[in-house]
Every structure is written in structure tokens, then in C-alpha cells.
Amino acid sequence: MGILPMRRRDVPSLQVAQAFQPVHARVKEGCATSIQGRDAPDTHGRDGHATKKTHGRDGHATEGSMVELVLNDEHLDGVLNQALALSTRRLFISTADVKDLHVPTGGKRSRSILQEFRGLSKRGVEIRLLHGGVPSGAFINDLKKNMPPNLVMRRCPRVHAKAIIADGKWMYLGSANLTGAGIGAKSARRRNFEAGVWTDDVRLIDPVADMLDGIWTAIQCPDCDRKKYCPVPLEEPEL
């Protein structure tokens, strides 16, 4: 079976519209919708409403087929803060660009993403950051001051996927980079226009996680034709 067996010709147009309407629209209706667009009381999404239990690629029941649309400034509270809070074992981030983004902590106060990573490290969470571009100067400078103990960074110039996977159970997949304008605290009038989905559906999470793990572990390196742009395969930052 396919990873996500849903096309416009497979389900009625009304169900497609329900499945992919923004979180705030579903909250107004007073119920959540699953990927099939029906009310379902088994599991819960970011807004606390129920979503439907479905089956994973191996045929076993999985706790969730929640797929929620995330737009623009919903990325901060709906994705980054959720992923940071939910991670208890491993946080895997894939991004093209890396900058010193900040996360609001109340009022006008905020914490840098590296401060958040240090907090996760204290909780024993492993953090993997796979990126395509060279991190910003501000990010590197902060990294030099205090490298989070459990953070490992690897660079592959071919990486353009933007994904955040928390404990292998929840995933963001979309357009937003690990930057202030993408997924951080930049104001609504200055941030990028971004779109993505937040899900706990293993039919989506597993193949993305497998792809990223293949990059992380250099499985793709022997057959890569971009070696001249990658003098140090999967290089880690020199501090």
C-alpha cells in the first residue's frame, strides 16, 4: 500500500476539505477531523480534540492518524514548542538553513534554540540536527560558548527537507527552516509564509525517518555525484 492512500479521486471533496482545514477552523466546528474527515474519539491532536485510530504500514493498530495543517506563525506554538515539549528520547531536525532563532518564554522574554537544546540535554534527550547550509555566525558563536552535550550536527549540502521528528512519534513536515523567519519567533508581519503538516501517523513518519537516517548514517554517500561540493562528508562544525 502507499504511504498515504488519499488522492482527490479517492475521497469526496468535502472530506478532503475537512481533513486539511486549519486547526482553528476545526476548533470552531466543535470537533476534530481525522485524515478521512470523520469524527473519531480515539487519539488527540495539538488542539486536544480527538482523532481517529488507524493502522500503520505493518498492519498493526497505531495510536493516531492525526494530520493537522500548519500555516505561517502557527509553526512556533503548533510545531516547535510541541516538539520540544514532547521529546523524551530523541529530537531529529532536518533543515536547509540554520540560524540563531529564538523561542518566546512569556512577555518579551525568549530563549535561543541552543538554550532549548541545552535544556533537552539535561533531560537526557538526544538531539540530531541534519542541515544543508552553513549555520549563521550568531548560531556558531553561541555553539562555541556552550555546546549542548547531547547535540550532534551533520551537514549534507543535498539536504533540503524540512522535518522535525519527536521520539519517532510526532512529526512536522513542511517548508519551514530552522530560522526565526521560518519556525521561530519573528513577528507575523516579517516572517516567511510557510505551510506544513503536524502528524502522528506512522505511515508518514516512518518513511521520512528512514530517509533521514539513511542520510545521517552515510548510506547515500557512496553513490553521490556531488562529492566535489562536499569535501568532508557529513561534516560536523569545527568549534
N, C-alpha and C positions, 0 to 999 in steps of 0.2 A: 504494500500500500504506500501511497505517497506520504510525505511528511505532514502535510496539512491538506486533507482531501476536501477542499472547498473552492469552488470556482463559481462565477456568477451564474453559469448554466446549471449548477448542481443544486442551488437552493433558491427559494423565492427571493425577489429583490427586497421585500420588506425585511426578511430575516438578515440579509446582508447589511442593510442599513442599520438594523438594531445592533448587530454584532460589533460594528465598528463606529458607533457614535461615541462622542467623548464621555468621560466619566461623569461630568456634571449633568449631562443630558439624561443619563440613566438614573442618576440620583433623583432628579425631578420627577421621573416617572414612578418612583417608589419601588423599583425592583431592579435587580441586575439581570443582564442577559449573558448567556454563555456563547461559545463560538457558534452554536447552532441557532442562537437568537431566541431560546426559550428560557422561562424562569426555571431555576434549579437550586435546591436548598442544600447542596452537599458541601461545598467549599466556599472560601471567601477571597475576594479581591482586595485592592487597595482601599476601596471605599467602604469596606465592611459588609457589603451585600453578598448574597450567595451566588455561587456559580456552579455549573454542572460538573459532576464527576464523569470522566471518560476513560478511555483505555490508551495505554502507551503503545510504542511500536512492537513490544513483545507480547501484546495481547492482555497483559495484566492491568487491573484497575489502577488508576492513578488519581491522586487527590487533586484534581483540578484540570479544567480546560479553560481557565480564565485567560482571556486575551483582551487587554484594555488599550485603547488608543491614547497616546500621549502627545500633546501638542505644545510647542513653544515653552512658556515658563512653567508648565506642568512638569517639565523634566526635573526640576530641582526637588520639589517635595514628593512628586509621584515616582521618581526613579532613584536619584542619587541618595536622598535621605532614607528611602526604603531599603535600598541595597546595603547601605552602611549599617542600618539597624538589624537587618535580617541575617547578616553574615555571622556565622559562629565558627566556621571551619576554614572556608576559602572564599576569597573575592577575586574573581578574574575579570580584568578590564581590558578590552581591546579598543584601540583608538588610533586614528591617523595622527592627530596633533595632541600634544601635552603642554598645558600651561598651568600657572600657579593660580588655579581657581579657588574661590572661597565659598564656604557654606555658612549661611546665616545661623546664629545661635540665639537670636532674640534681640529685639530692639535694633540698634545699629551695629551690634557686635557680630563678628563672624570668625570662623576658623579656616585656615588653609586646608586644602585637601591632604597635604602631608601631615598636618596635625591630626586629621581624622585617621590617616593610616597609622600613625603612632598609637592612637587610642585602640585601633583594632589589633595592633601587635601586642599590646598589653593584655588583650583578651585572648591571645593565642591564635588569632586568625591569620592565615597565610594569604598574602596579597601578591597576585601576579599581574603585572602591567605590561602588556604587549602593545608596542606602538610603532608607527611607521616613520614619523618625522623626528627631528632633533628637538628635545624638550626646550622650553623657553629658558632664558637666562635666569629669571627670577626663580623658576622651579629648581634648576640645577643649584643655584646658590643656597636655597633652603635645604636641598638634599645634602649638600656638603656640610651644613651646620649640624644636622642631626638626621642621619639616615634611619628611617623606621626599620627595626630589626627584622621584621618578617616580610619586608617588601623586596621583591625581585623584579627587575625591569629587563626586558629584552627588546631589541629593535630589529624589525624586518622592514625594509623600505617598501615591500609589496603590500604591507598591511594597510587596508583602507576600511576594514569592517569596524563598525562601532557597536560594541556589545558590552553589557555588564551582567555577569552571572554570579549570583549569591548562593553558595553552598550547593550548586548544581540543581537547585530547586526553583529559583526565580530568575528571570532574565529580562533585560531590556535589549531590544534590537531596533536600531533606527539610524537616524542621520547625525546625531549629536556627538561631537568630540568631547574629550575631557578638557574642556576650556570653559572660561567664565561665560562666554557668549553662547556656548553650546549647551552645557548641562549645569553650569554654575550659577552664581548669584548676580550676574549682570542684570540691570534693570530691564523691564519689559519693553521699553522704548529703544533699547540699544542692543538687545540680544538677537541672535540669529533666529530665523524662522526654522523650526525643527519639527520633525514628526517621527514617531516610532511606536512600538508596542511594548507593553509590560505583560509578561505571561508566566504561568507556572505549568504550562503544557509541555510534557517531556517530548512530545513529537516535534516540537520546535527547539527545545533546549538541547537535547542530546546531539543532533547533527551539528549544531553550531559549536557546542563544546568540543566535539570530536575534531572538527576542522581547526579550531584554535589550538587545541592541544597538539595537533599534528604540526602546526607551525612552531609552537613553543618548543617542541622536542626535536626540531630539525628534520623531521621526516621528509619535508618538502625540499630541503636544501640540495640533495644530490642532483635532482633534475631541473634545478632552477637555472634559467638563462639570463638572470640579472646579476650575476656574481660580480661583474665589474662595478656595479653600484653598491656593492655590499662587501667591502674589503674584510670586515670582521663579522662573519655570520652570527646573528643573534647577539650582537654586542651589548654589553651592559655598560652603564655610564661610568666613566673614569672620574673618581672623586679625590 
